[in-house]
Amino acid sequence: MPYWEDLCFLAQQAAERAIQSVYQVHGWFFPYIHDLGDLWEGLERQGLVIPEDVRDADRLSRYAVPARYPGFLFPATQAQFPDARRIAEAVVAWAESVLS
């Protein structure tokens, strides 16, 4: 049986790392946070336009804590994973397009 909170956490991490890679390639400072909405805002301050379909990544921020601290919040469910995966894949594809 999969641990859905772990899979959703990995989706959040993939999106976070993809966003941070955009900061890195431009030589911009990024805060060491897991709030993807705050990371998007930082990119917008640098002048990047964030498409609506990847802006949904902010919803993944809620998965950053439960996998690290079990019992702190409600674990993710199987029903949540497909959406988390779809969002993470969109963010990674966006980052790849920005970086190429």
C-alpha positions in Angstrom: 0.0 0.0 0.0 1.5 3.3 -1.0 2.0 6.2 1.4 0.1 8.9 -0.4 1.5 11.6 1.8 5.0 10.6 0.6 4.0 10.6 -3.0 2.3 14.0 -2.7 5.4 15.3 -0.8 7.6 14.1 -3.7 5.3 16.0 -6.1 5.7 19.1 -4.0 9.4 18.6 -3.9 9.6 18.2 -7.7 7.8 21.4 -8.2 9.8 23.2 -5.6 13.1 22.1 -7.1 12.0 23.0 -10.6 11.1 26.5 -9.4 14.4 26.9 -7.6 16.2 25.8 -10.7 14.8 28.8 -12.5 16.2 31.1 -9.7 19.5 29.3 -9.9 20.0 29.5 -13.7 19.4 33.3 -13.5 21.6 33.8 -10.5 18.8 35.0 -8.4 18.5 34.5 -4.6 15.7 32.3 -3.4 14.5 31.9 0.1 14.8 28.5 1.7 11.1 27.9 2.1 8.5 25.3 1.0 5.7 27.8 0.2 5.5 27.6 -3.6 3.3 30.7 -3.7 6.1 32.8 -2.1 8.6 31.3 -4.6 6.3 32.3 -7.5 6.0 35.8 -6.1 9.8 36.1 -6.1 10.0 35.1 -9.7 7.3 37.6 -10.6 9.3 40.3 -8.9 12.2 39.4 -11.2 9.8 40.0 -14.2 8.8 36.4 -15.1 5.2 35.8 -16.0 3.9 32.7 -14.3 1.2 30.9 -16.4 -2.1 30.1 -14.6 -1.7 26.3 -15.2 1.5 26.2 -13.2 0.4 28.8 -10.6 -1.7 25.9 -9.1 1.6 24.6 -7.7 0.9 26.8 -4.6 -1.7 24.1 -3.7 1.2 21.6 -3.3 2.7 23.6 -0.4 0.3 21.8 2.0 2.2 18.5 1.3 5.6 19.8 2.4 4.9 19.4 6.1 3.0 16.1 6.8 5.6 13.8 5.3 8.3 15.4 7.4 6.2 15.4 10.6 3.8 12.5 10.7 0.7 13.1 12.8 1.1 16.9 12.6 -1.6 17.3 9.9 -4.0 14.9 8.1 -2.1 12.7 5.6 -2.7 13.0 1.9 -5.1 10.6 0.3 -5.1 8.5 -2.8 -7.7 10.9 -4.4 -5.3 13.8 -3.9 -2.3 12.3 -5.6 -3.4 12.5 -9.3 -3.9 16.3 -9.0 -0.6 16.7 -7.2 1.2 14.7 -9.9 -0.4 16.7 -12.7 0.5 20.0 -11.1 4.1 18.9 -10.5 4.5 17.7 -14.0 3.2 21.0 -15.3 5.7 23.0 -13.2 8.6 20.8 -14.3 7.6 21.2 -17.9 7.3 25.0 -17.5 10.7 25.2 -15.8 12.3 23.2 -18.6 10.8 25.6 -21.1 12.1 28.6 -19.2 15.6 27.0 -18.9 15.9 26.0 -22.6 
